[in-house]
Amino acid sequence: MAFTEEQLVRYSRHIILTEVGGKGQKKIGQAKVLIVGAGGLGSPIALYLAAAGVGTLGLIDADVVDLSNLQRQIIHHTSDIGRPKVLSAQEKMVAINSDVKVVPYQENLDADNALKIFNDFDYVIDGTDNFPAKFLINDAAHFAKKPLIHGGILRFEGQLFTILPGTSACYRCIFPEPPPAGLIPTCQEAGVLGALAGLIGTLQGTEVLKLILGIGKPLTDRILKYDALRTQFREIPIRRNPNCPLCGGNPTIRTLEVQEPPVCDTDPAPLRSQGMNHQP
């Protein structure tokens, strides 16, 4: 892959970094990254990875743009209301950088299509807004052996961590199964600070670029949490669970399926300040 004069100028701030250089930029251009969700987290991820020159960017989301999305989903404009999110996002990504190939999937990710889609990419980034999807993405990445960058936001808090299947702790090592339905509120119920999505999504994009380049220390076996009200980051160490139902020594999950959360029969109100739903 030889750079054109225009590309040398476009990526010059990458190329002058000794950790990147021309070889690193070529790696970025050859990489294939799937972004699951074109919402609050997916927006900054898609924009920055397109700008960085990631060669192939997959984007899967079945939703259309809604007015309430525009407070945080910065890849979409007011004129996009009613349009499929993946097509709206694709337009902006290509407008930033025509070097990139954007593959839109205007559909829901499910147990039938997840592995087929994941197998076409090198890395997966989770920008979804519900627990069944997050468990499905985690499990599919495990079976497809694809590095996964998880992210979640709610109200004024966000978190992320990186999963290297077979090497580091997976999502189920920490959360063996979805919480009961109704136990933890959604962004629609509890709200979310719009700019928080930009911060967490940008960190997710940074993580995948590090993995592509093979530089730095990935955010594995530790969760990075951010409290916007305190402007405070903190790390929580985690470890791979030998009894994990997915990646443990005697796994009980051997096939891919959507796991619906159990029905909650407990008043969730007292618990809402204790947990964080992983929502974009």
C-alpha positions as CSV (number, residue, x, y, z in Angstrom):
1,M,0.0,0.0,0.0
2,A,1.6,3.2,-1.2
3,F,0.3,6.5,0.1
4,T,-0.8,9.3,-2.3
5,E,0.4,12.8,-1.7
6,E,-3.0,13.6,-0.3
7,Q,-2.9,10.7,2.1
8,L,0.5,11.7,3.4
9,V,-0.9,15.1,4.2
10,R,-4.1,13.7,5.7
11,Y,-2.4,11.3,8.0
12,S,0.7,13.3,8.6
13,R,0.0,13.8,12.4
14,H,-0.2,10.0,12.7
15,I,2.8,9.3,10.6
16,I,5.1,11.6,12.6
17,L,4.4,9.7,15.7
18,T,7.2,7.2,16.2
19,E,4.7,4.6,17.6
20,V,2.7,4.8,14.4
21,G,4.7,5.9,11.4
22,G,4.0,4.9,7.8
23,K,3.8,1.2,8.8
24,G,1.3,1.8,11.5
25,Q,-0.9,3.9,9.3
26,K,-0.9,1.1,6.7
27,K,-2.0,-1.3,9.5
28,I,-4.9,1.2,10.3
29,G,-5.8,1.2,6.6
30,Q,-5.9,-2.6,6.4
31,A,-8.0,-3.0,9.6
32,K,-11.6,-4.0,9.7
33,V,-13.6,-2.8,12.6
34,L,-17.3,-3.5,13.4
35,I,-19.2,-0.9,15.4
36,V,-22.4,-2.3,16.9
37,G,-24.8,0.6,17.4
38,A,-24.9,4.0,15.6
39,G,-26.0,6.0,18.7
40,G,-24.3,8.0,21.4
41,L,-21.2,5.8,21.7
42,G,-21.2,4.8,18.1
43,S,-21.2,8.3,16.8
44,P,-17.8,9.5,18.1
45,I,-16.3,6.0,17.4
46,A,-17.4,6.1,13.8
47,L,-16.3,9.6,13.2
48,Y,-12.8,9.2,14.7
49,L,-12.1,5.8,13.2
50,A,-13.2,7.1,9.7
51,A,-10.9,10.2,10.2
52,A,-8.1,7.9,11.3
53,G,-8.3,6.0,8.0
54,V,-9.5,2.6,9.3
55,G,-9.9,0.7,6.0
56,T,-13.2,-1.0,6.6
57,L,-15.8,0.1,9.1
58,G,-18.9,-2.0,9.6
59,L,-21.9,-0.4,11.3
60,I,-25.0,-2.3,12.5
61,D,-28.1,-0.7,13.8
62,A,-31.8,-1.2,12.9
63,D,-33.1,2.1,14.2
64,V,-33.9,5.4,12.5
65,V,-32.9,8.8,13.7
66,D,-35.2,10.4,16.3
67,L,-35.3,14.0,17.6
68,S,-34.4,12.8,21.1
69,N,-31.2,11.2,19.7
70,L,-29.6,14.5,18.6
71,Q,-28.6,15.6,22.1
72,R,-25.8,13.1,22.1
73,Q,-25.7,11.2,18.8
74,I,-23.5,13.8,17.0
75,I,-23.1,11.9,13.8
76,H,-26.8,12.6,13.0
77,H,-28.2,16.0,12.0
78,T,-31.7,17.4,12.3
79,S,-32.3,16.8,8.6
80,D,-31.6,13.1,9.2
81,I,-34.7,12.6,11.4
82,G,-36.5,9.5,10.1
83,R,-33.6,8.2,8.2
84,P,-31.9,4.8,9.0
85,K,-29.0,5.5,11.4
86,V,-26.5,3.4,9.5
87,L,-27.1,5.4,6.3
88,S,-27.0,8.7,8.1
89,A,-23.7,7.7,9.7
90,Q,-22.3,6.3,6.5
91,E,-22.8,9.6,4.8
92,K,-20.9,11.6,7.4
93,M,-18.1,9.0,7.6
94,V,-17.5,9.0,3.9
95,A,-17.7,12.8,3.8
96,I,-14.9,13.0,6.4
97,N,-12.7,10.4,4.6
98,S,-13.5,8.8,1.2
99,D,-10.6,6.4,1.8
100,V,-12.7,4.3,4.1
101,K,-15.1,1.6,3.1
102,V,-18.3,1.7,5.3
103,V,-20.4,-1.4,5.4
104,P,-23.9,-0.6,6.8
105,Y,-26.1,-3.3,8.3
106,Q,-29.6,-2.0,8.7
107,E,-30.8,-4.8,10.9
108,N,-30.7,-6.0,14.5
109,L,-27.9,-8.1,15.7
110,D,-29.2,-11.5,16.7
111,A,-28.1,-15.0,17.3
112,D,-28.6,-15.9,13.7
113,N,-26.4,-13.2,12.1
114,A,-23.9,-12.3,14.7
115,L,-21.2,-14.8,14.0
116,K,-21.5,-14.4,10.2
117,I,-21.0,-10.6,10.6
118,F,-18.3,-10.8,13.2
119,N,-16.2,-13.1,11.1
120,D,-15.8,-10.4,8.5
121,F,-14.1,-8.1,10.9
122,D,-10.9,-8.0,13.0
123,Y,-12.3,-6.0,16.0
124,V,-15.7,-5.3,17.5
125,I,-16.8,-2.3,19.5
126,D,-20.0,-2.4,21.6
127,G,-22.0,0.7,21.5
128,T,-25.4,-0.8,22.3
129,D,-28.1,0.2,24.7
130,N,-29.5,-2.9,26.3
131,F,-28.3,-5.9,28.3
132,P,-29.4,-8.7,26.0
133,A,-27.4,-7.1,23.2
134,K,-24.3,-6.7,25.3
135,F,-24.3,-10.3,26.4
136,L,-24.9,-11.4,22.8
137,I,-22.0,-9.3,21.6
138,N,-19.7,-10.6,24.3
139,D,-20.6,-14.2,23.6
140,A,-20.3,-13.8,19.8
141,A,-16.9,-12.1,20.1
142,H,-15.8,-15.0,22.3
143,F,-16.9,-17.7,19.8
144,A,-15.5,-15.7,16.8
145,K,-12.3,-14.9,18.8
146,K,-12.5,-11.2,18.1
147,P,-11.2,-8.5,20.5
148,L,-14.1,-6.5,21.9
149,I,-14.2,-3.1,23.4
150,H,-17.1,-2.6,25.8
151,G,-18.5,0.8,26.7
152,G,-21.5,2.0,28.7
153,I,-23.0,5.3,30.0
154,L,-25.9,6.4,32.2
155,R,-26.7,9.7,33.8
156,F,-23.3,11.2,34.6
157,E,-21.2,8.0,34.7
158,G,-19.5,5.9,32.0
159,Q,-17.3,2.9,31.9
160,L,-15.3,0.8,29.4
161,F,-12.9,-2.1,29.2
162,T,-11.3,-4.3,26.6
163,I,-11.8,-8.0,26.2
164,L,-9.3,-10.3,24.5
165,P,-11.1,-13.7,24.1
166,G,-9.3,-16.5,25.8
167,T,-6.8,-14.2,27.5
168,S,-8.6,-11.6,29.6
169,A,-11.8,-11.4,31.6
170,C,-15.0,-11.3,29.5
171,Y,-18.2,-9.5,30.3
172,R,-19.7,-12.6,31.8
173,C,-16.7,-13.0,34.2
174,I,-18.1,-9.9,35.9
175,F,-21.8,-10.1,35.1
176,P,-22.7,-13.8,34.6
177,E,-26.2,-13.0,33.4
178,P,-28.4,-10.0,32.6
179,P,-30.0,-8.2,35.6
180,P,-33.7,-8.7,36.1
181,A,-35.8,-6.6,33.8
182,G,-36.6,-3.2,35.4
183,L,-33.9,-3.5,38.0
184,I,-31.7,-0.9,36.4
185,P,-33.1,2.1,34.5
186,T,-32.4,2.9,30.8
187,C,-31.2,6.2,29.5
188,Q,-34.7,6.9,28.4
189,E,-35.8,6.5,32.0
190,A,-32.9,8.0,33.9
191,G,-31.3,10.4,31.4
192,V,-27.7,10.8,30.3
193,L,-25.4,13.8,29.9
194,G,-24.8,14.1,26.1
195,A,-21.1,15.0,26.2
196,L,-20.4,11.9,28.3
197,A,-21.1,9.7,25.2
198,G,-18.4,11.6,23.3
199,L,-15.8,11.0,26.0
200,I,-16.5,7.2,26.5
201,G,-16.9,6.6,22.8
202,T,-13.6,8.4,22.0
203,L,-11.9,6.3,24.6
204,Q,-13.3,3.1,22.9
205,G,-12.0,4.3,19.6
206,T,-8.6,5.0,21.1
207,E,-8.5,1.4,22.5
208,V,-9.2,-0.2,19.1
209,L,-6.5,2.0,17.4
210,K,-4.0,0.8,20.1
211,L,-4.9,-2.8,19.4
212,I,-4.5,-2.3,15.6
213,L,-1.1,-0.7,16.1
214,G,0.0,-3.1,18.8
215,I,1.1,-0.2,21.0
216,G,0.6,0.7,24.7
217,K,-1.3,-1.3,27.3
218,P,-4.8,-2.4,26.4
219,L,-7.6,-1.9,29.0
220,T,-7.8,-5.6,29.8
221,D,-8.6,-7.0,33.3
222,R,-9.6,-3.6,34.5
223,I,-12.7,-1.4,34.2
224,L,-12.1,2.3,33.7
225,K,-15.0,4.3,35.3
226,Y,-15.6,8.0,34.8
227,D,-17.7,10.2,37.1
228,A,-18.5,13.4,35.2
229,L,-19.8,15.2,38.3
230,R,-16.5,14.7,40.1
231,T,-14.4,14.8,36.9
232,Q,-12.8,11.6,38.3
233,F,-11.5,8.5,36.7
234,R,-10.9,5.3,38.6
235,E,-9.8,1.8,37.7
236,I,-11.3,-1.3,39.1
237,P,-9.2,-4.4,38.7
238,I,-11.0,-7.5,37.5
239,R,-9.9,-11.0,36.8
240,R,-10.9,-13.9,34.5
241,N,-13.3,-16.1,36.3
242,P,-12.4,-19.8,36.2
243,N,-16.0,-20.6,36.7
244,C,-17.3,-18.2,34.0
245,P,-20.2,-19.9,32.2
246,L,-18.7,-18.8,28.8
247,C,-14.9,-18.7,29.1
248,G,-14.2,-20.7,32.2
249,G,-12.7,-24.2,32.5
250,N,-16.1,-25.9,32.3
251,P,-18.3,-23.6,30.2
252,T,-22.1,-24.1,30.2
253,I,-22.7,-21.7,27.3
254,R,-21.7,-23.5,24.1
255,T,-24.0,-22.0,21.6
256,L,-25.0,-18.4,20.7
257,E,-28.4,-17.2,21.8
258,V,-30.1,-14.0,22.9
259,Q,-30.5,-14.2,26.7
260,E,-33.5,-12.2,27.9
261,P,-33.3,-10.8,31.4
262,P,-35.5,-12.4,34.0
263,V,-38.5,-10.5,35.2
264,C,-37.8,-8.3,38.2
265,D,-40.3,-8.8,41.1
266,T,-38.4,-6.3,43.4
267,D,-38.9,-2.6,43.6
268,P,-35.9,-1.3,41.7
269,A,-35.9,2.3,43.0
270,P,-33.5,1.7,46.0
271,L,-31.0,0.1,43.7
272,R,-30.9,2.6,40.9
273,S,-28.1,4.7,42.5
274,Q,-25.9,1.6,43.1
275,G,-25.7,0.2,39.5
276,M,-25.1,1.6,36.1
277,N,-26.9,0.5,33.0
278,H,-24.5,0.2,30.1
279,Q,-26.4,2.5,27.8
280,P,-25.4,4.8,24.9
